Amino acid sequence: METVWFWLATAMIAAYAVLDGFDLGAGILHLILGRTDPGRATILRAIGPFWDGNEVWLIAAGGVLFSAFPALFAASFSGFYLPLTIVVWLLMLRGLAIEFRHQIQSPVWTPLWDVVFSGASLLLTICFGAALGNIVRGVPLDSNGEFFLPLWTHFGTGDDPGVLDWYTITVSVLVTVAIAHHGALWIALKTSGDLGGRSVSTARKLWWPLVALTGIVTVLTFLVQPQVPRRLAEQPAGGVFAILAVAGLGWARAEAGRRERRAFLGSCLYLVAMLASAAFGIYPFVLPANRPGGGLTIQQAAADGYGISAALWWWIPGVLLAASYFVYLHREFAGKVDHGG
């Protein structure tokens, strides 16, 4: 049952990465692709019906961790207290920017919230990338399964790491480029004209650094976290996730500018496969330690047998209800939005 919940939590995080990823990516590119006020308004309309609902999957992922892995929830939310506080503020600023932008027509008010929206989207993506990097790298867990990380120390991955070091920064850059690429493909799917053309061009330009960074981070991960190559040596079938990630990248590139929906689905496949690959690599740890043999395993972090069994009966109808709503939402708002400049 612990393994089932491990992969359910991974699925929740992957759903958030795919769904909120496209509007985070749109936010990163908001000022670059939306060269005029009508163009920026068009980008916001492209994500308008979806962005707040997409964040449900972040809450769902937190709920899964709380109900199935309370020890992980307690350790990570205390150890990453400062970064999580920053994430909460950025989520609020991003939502305020979307809602406040159109309230007053002013040459100062509107551009201000455009900058806040784009900046908050970029910083959120960087924070999420750093979080992923920290989980894969490992944290300095003590004998009680607790830790605390400052934002940075010496930027190394040794005994006294911070949230930011050379590895987690590299992962953040990869995640930022991947999410920006994902967002560009979404804007291309939902818009037309010059804005759609610029989105396709941007996605193609981001594809090459995305490929390079994927290879670099893969190599660095093998060097930083020995659990990953050991796990692949024990279960080589896990390499299928890497194959799917490469296939997703190739699919997105081949279809960009031709079949926008297929290109976007290729990016979705890449994001899901990369997260699944990371989860497979650290299993059975839910929070590895930055020293050999240490870390919090699924058995150590899980709730008791009755708790995780009972939680499953709540999770199934909840996720079916949420998924049904998203199917309805994407069908209701299918097609391209009205074009801006």
C-alpha positions as CSV (number, residue, x, y, z in Angstrom):
1,M,0.0,0.0,0.0
2,E,2.9,2.4,0.7
3,T,4.2,1.9,-2.9
4,V,0.7,2.6,-4.2
5,W,0.6,5.9,-2.4
6,F,4.1,6.7,-3.5
7,W,3.0,6.5,-7.1
8,L,-0.3,8.3,-6.4
9,A,1.6,11.2,-4.9
10,T,3.9,11.2,-8.0
11,A,0.8,11.2,-10.2
12,M,-0.6,14.2,-8.4
13,I,2.7,16.2,-8.7
14,A,2.9,15.2,-12.4
15,A,-0.7,16.4,-13.0
16,Y,0.2,19.7,-11.4
17,A,3.4,20.1,-13.5
18,V,1.4,19.4,-16.7
19,L,-1.7,21.5,-15.9
20,D,-0.3,24.4,-13.9
21,G,2.9,24.2,-15.9
22,F,1.3,25.6,-19.1
23,D,0.0,28.7,-17.3
24,L,3.3,29.2,-15.4
25,G,5.1,28.9,-18.8
26,A,2.6,31.4,-20.3
27,G,3.4,33.7,-17.3
28,I,7.2,33.4,-17.9
29,L,6.7,34.4,-21.6
30,H,3.9,36.9,-20.9
31,L,6.1,40.0,-21.4
32,I,8.2,38.4,-24.2
33,L,5.4,37.1,-26.5
34,G,2.7,39.7,-25.6
35,R,4.4,42.7,-27.1
36,T,1.3,44.8,-26.9
37,D,-1.5,45.2,-24.4
38,P,-4.0,43.3,-26.6
39,G,-1.4,40.5,-27.0
40,R,-0.9,40.2,-23.3
41,A,-4.6,40.2,-22.7
42,T,-4.9,37.3,-25.2
43,I,-2.3,35.3,-23.3
44,L,-4.3,35.8,-20.1
45,R,-7.5,34.7,-21.9
46,A,-5.7,31.6,-23.1
47,I,-5.1,30.5,-19.4
48,G,-8.1,32.4,-17.8
49,P,-10.6,29.5,-17.4
50,F,-7.9,27.1,-16.2
51,W,-5.2,28.6,-14.0
52,D,-7.0,28.7,-10.7
53,G,-8.4,25.2,-11.1
54,N,-5.0,23.9,-12.1
55,E,-3.7,24.7,-8.6
56,V,-6.1,22.2,-7.2
57,W,-3.6,19.5,-8.1
58,L,-0.9,21.2,-5.9
59,I,-3.4,21.1,-3.0
60,A,-4.2,17.5,-3.8
61,A,-0.5,16.6,-3.8
62,G,-0.2,18.2,-0.4
63,G,-3.2,16.3,0.8
64,V,-1.8,13.0,-0.3
65,L,1.4,13.6,1.5
66,F,-0.4,14.6,4.7
67,S,-2.7,11.6,4.7
68,A,-0.3,8.9,3.4
69,F,3.1,10.1,4.5
70,P,2.7,12.3,7.6
71,A,6.3,12.0,8.6
72,L,7.4,13.3,5.2
73,F,4.9,16.1,5.4
74,A,6.2,17.1,8.8
75,A,9.9,16.9,7.9
76,S,9.7,18.7,4.5
77,F,7.3,21.4,5.6
78,S,9.5,22.3,8.5
79,G,12.8,21.8,6.8
80,F,11.8,23.9,3.7
81,Y,9.9,26.5,5.8
82,L,11.5,29.5,4.3
83,P,11.2,28.4,0.6
84,L,7.6,27.3,1.2
85,T,6.8,30.8,2.6
86,I,8.2,32.3,-0.5
87,V,6.1,30.0,-2.7
88,V,2.9,31.0,-0.8
89,W,3.6,34.7,-1.4
90,L,4.4,34.1,-5.0
91,L,1.2,32.2,-5.5
92,M,-0.8,35.0,-4.0
93,L,1.0,37.7,-6.0
94,R,0.4,35.7,-9.2
95,G,-3.3,35.4,-8.5
96,L,-3.6,39.0,-7.6
97,A,-1.9,40.1,-10.8
98,I,-4.3,38.1,-12.9
99,E,-7.4,39.4,-11.1
100,F,-6.3,43.0,-10.6
101,R,-4.8,43.7,-14.0
102,H,-8.1,44.5,-15.7
103,Q,-9.7,46.4,-12.8
104,I,-8.3,49.8,-13.7
105,Q,-7.3,51.1,-17.2
106,S,-4.1,53.0,-16.6
107,P,-0.7,53.3,-18.3
108,V,0.9,52.5,-14.9
109,W,-1.6,50.0,-13.3
110,T,-1.8,47.4,-16.1
111,P,2.0,47.2,-16.9
112,L,2.7,46.9,-13.1
113,W,0.6,43.8,-12.8
114,D,2.0,42.4,-16.0
115,V,5.4,42.5,-14.5
116,V,4.2,41.0,-11.2
117,F,2.5,38.2,-13.1
118,S,5.5,37.4,-15.2
119,G,8.0,37.7,-12.3
120,A,6.0,35.6,-9.9
121,S,5.5,32.9,-12.5
122,L,9.3,32.8,-13.2
123,L,10.2,32.8,-9.5
124,L,7.7,30.1,-8.7
125,T,9.1,27.9,-11.4
126,I,12.6,28.4,-10.1
127,C,11.4,27.5,-6.6
128,F,9.7,24.3,-7.8
129,G,12.8,23.4,-9.7
130,A,15.0,23.9,-6.6
131,A,12.6,21.8,-4.6
132,L,12.9,18.9,-7.0
133,G,16.6,19.3,-7.0
134,N,16.7,19.1,-3.2
135,I,14.6,16.0,-3.1
136,V,16.7,14.2,-5.6
137,R,20.0,15.4,-4.1
138,G,19.0,14.6,-0.6
139,V,18.8,16.7,2.6
140,P,20.8,16.6,5.9
141,L,18.3,14.5,7.9
142,D,19.3,14.0,11.6
143,S,18.6,10.9,13.7
144,N,15.1,12.1,14.4
145,G,14.3,12.5,10.7
146,E,14.4,16.3,10.9
147,F,16.4,18.9,9.0
148,F,16.5,22.6,8.2
149,L,18.0,24.2,5.1
150,P,18.9,27.9,4.7
151,L,18.5,29.4,1.2
152,W,22.2,28.9,0.5
153,T,25.6,28.2,2.3
154,H,28.6,27.5,0.1
155,F,26.7,26.5,-3.0
156,G,28.2,23.0,-2.7
157,T,26.4,19.6,-2.3
158,G,28.5,18.5,0.7
159,D,27.6,18.1,4.4
160,D,26.2,21.6,4.9
161,P,24.1,22.3,1.8
162,G,21.5,25.0,1.3
163,V,18.4,25.0,-0.8
164,L,20.4,26.5,-3.6
165,D,23.7,24.9,-4.7
166,W,25.2,24.3,-8.1
167,Y,23.1,21.1,-8.6
168,T,19.7,22.5,-7.5
169,I,20.3,25.7,-9.5
170,T,21.0,23.6,-12.6
171,V,17.8,21.6,-12.0
172,S,16.0,25.0,-11.6
173,V,17.3,26.2,-15.0
174,L,16.1,22.9,-16.6
175,V,12.6,23.2,-15.0
176,T,12.3,26.8,-16.0
177,V,13.2,26.1,-19.7
178,A,10.9,23.0,-19.7
179,I,8.0,25.0,-18.3
180,A,8.6,28.0,-20.6
181,H,8.7,25.5,-23.6
182,H,5.4,23.9,-22.3
183,G,3.8,27.3,-22.0
184,A,4.9,28.4,-25.5
185,L,3.2,25.3,-26.9
186,W,0.0,26.0,-25.0
187,I,-0.1,29.6,-26.3
188,A,0.5,28.3,-29.8
189,L,-2.4,25.8,-29.3
190,K,-4.8,28.5,-28.0
191,T,-3.9,31.5,-30.2
192,S,-3.4,32.4,-33.9
193,G,-1.9,35.1,-36.0
194,D,1.4,36.7,-35.1
195,L,1.1,35.7,-31.4
196,G,0.7,32.1,-32.3
197,G,3.6,32.3,-34.8
198,R,5.9,33.8,-32.2
199,S,4.9,31.1,-29.7
200,V,5.9,28.3,-32.1
201,S,9.1,30.1,-32.9
202,T,9.9,30.5,-29.2
203,A,9.1,26.8,-28.5
204,R,11.5,25.8,-31.2
205,K,14.2,28.0,-29.8
206,L,13.8,26.7,-26.3
207,W,13.8,23.0,-27.5
208,W,17.6,22.9,-28.1
209,P,18.6,24.2,-24.6
210,L,16.0,21.9,-23.2
211,V,17.6,18.9,-24.8
212,A,21.0,20.0,-23.7
213,L,19.9,20.7,-20.1
214,T,18.1,17.3,-19.9
215,G,21.3,15.5,-20.7
216,I,23.4,17.6,-18.3
217,V,21.0,17.2,-15.4
218,T,20.8,13.5,-16.0
219,V,24.6,13.1,-15.8
220,L,24.8,15.3,-12.7
221,T,22.1,13.4,-11.0
222,F,24.0,10.2,-11.4
223,L,27.0,11.9,-9.8
224,V,25.2,13.6,-7.0
225,Q,22.7,10.9,-5.9
226,P,24.2,7.3,-6.0
227,Q,20.7,5.9,-5.3
228,V,19.6,6.6,-8.8
229,P,22.2,4.6,-10.8
230,R,22.0,1.8,-8.1
231,R,18.2,1.7,-8.6
232,L,18.5,1.5,-12.4
233,A,21.1,-1.2,-12.1
234,E,18.7,-3.2,-9.9
235,Q,15.6,-2.5,-12.1
236,P,16.8,-1.6,-15.6
237,A,13.1,-1.5,-16.8
238,G,13.0,1.9,-15.2
239,G,14.9,3.2,-18.2
240,V,11.6,3.2,-20.0
241,F,10.8,6.6,-18.4
242,A,13.9,8.1,-20.0
243,I,12.9,6.6,-23.3
244,L,9.4,8.2,-23.0
245,A,11.0,11.6,-22.1
246,V,13.1,11.5,-25.2
247,A,10.1,10.4,-27.2
248,G,8.1,13.3,-25.8
249,L,10.8,15.8,-26.7
250,G,11.0,14.5,-30.2
251,W,7.2,14.5,-30.6
252,A,7.0,18.1,-29.4
253,R,9.7,19.2,-31.9
254,A,8.2,17.3,-34.9
255,E,4.7,18.6,-34.4
256,A,5.5,22.2,-33.4
257,G,4.0,24.5,-36.0
258,R,2.1,21.7,-37.7
259,R,-0.3,20.1,-35.2
260,E,-0.3,22.2,-32.0
261,R,-2.3,19.8,-29.9
262,R,0.1,16.9,-30.6
263,A,3.1,19.1,-29.9
264,F,1.6,20.1,-26.6
265,L,0.9,16.5,-25.7
266,G,4.5,15.7,-26.5
267,S,5.6,18.2,-23.9
268,C,3.1,16.7,-21.4
269,L,4.7,13.3,-22.0
270,Y,8.2,14.7,-21.5
271,L,7.2,16.4,-18.1
272,V,5.4,13.3,-16.8
273,A,8.2,10.9,-17.9
274,M,10.9,13.1,-16.3
275,L,9.1,13.3,-13.0
276,A,8.4,9.5,-13.1
277,S,12.0,8.9,-13.8
278,A,13.1,11.0,-10.8
279,A,10.5,9.2,-8.5
280,F,11.7,5.8,-9.8
281,G,15.3,6.7,-9.2
282,I,14.9,7.7,-5.5
283,Y,12.4,4.9,-4.6
284,P,12.0,3.5,-1.9
285,F,13.0,6.8,-0.4
286,V,10.5,9.7,-0.3
287,L,13.2,12.0,1.1
288,P,16.8,10.8,0.6
289,A,19.6,12.0,2.8
290,N,22.7,13.7,1.3
291,R,24.8,10.9,2.7
292,P,25.0,7.2,1.6
293,G,22.4,4.9,3.1
294,G,20.4,7.6,4.8
295,G,16.9,9.0,4.2
296,L,13.3,8.6,4.9
297,T,11.8,5.5,3.2
298,I,8.1,4.9,2.3
299,Q,7.8,2.5,5.2
300,Q,9.2,5.0,7.7
301,A,7.1,7.9,6.4
302,A,3.8,6.2,5.9
303,A,0.7,6.3,8.1
304,D,-0.5,3.1,9.7
305,G,-2.2,0.5,7.6
306,Y,-5.8,1.5,8.5
307,G,-5.0,5.2,7.8
308,I,-3.6,4.7,4.3
309,S,-6.3,2.2,3.4
310,A,-9.1,4.5,4.6
311,A,-7.6,7.4,2.8
312,L,-7.7,5.6,-0.5
313,W,-11.5,5.4,-0.3
314,W,-11.6,9.2,0.0
315,W,-9.0,9.7,-2.7
316,I,-10.7,7.7,-5.4
317,P,-14.0,9.7,-5.6
318,G,-12.2,13.0,-5.0
319,V,-9.8,12.5,-7.9
320,L,-12.6,11.3,-10.2
321,L,-14.6,14.4,-9.4
322,A,-11.7,16.7,-10.0
323,A,-10.8,14.9,-13.3
324,S,-14.4,15.1,-14.5
325,Y,-14.4,18.8,-13.9
326,F,-11.2,19.3,-15.8
327,V,-12.5,17.2,-18.8
328,Y,-15.6,19.4,-18.8
329,L,-13.6,22.6,-18.5
330,H,-11.2,21.8,-21.4
331,R,-14.2,20.7,-23.6
332,E,-16.2,23.8,-22.8
333,F,-13.3,26.1,-23.6
334,A,-11.8,24.2,-26.4
335,G,-10.5,26.0,-29.5
336,K,-8.6,29.2,-29.9
337,V,-9.3,32.4,-28.0
338,D,-10.0,35.8,-29.6
339,H,-6.8,37.1,-31.1
340,G,-4.9,40.1,-29.8
341,G,-1.8,41.8,-31.1
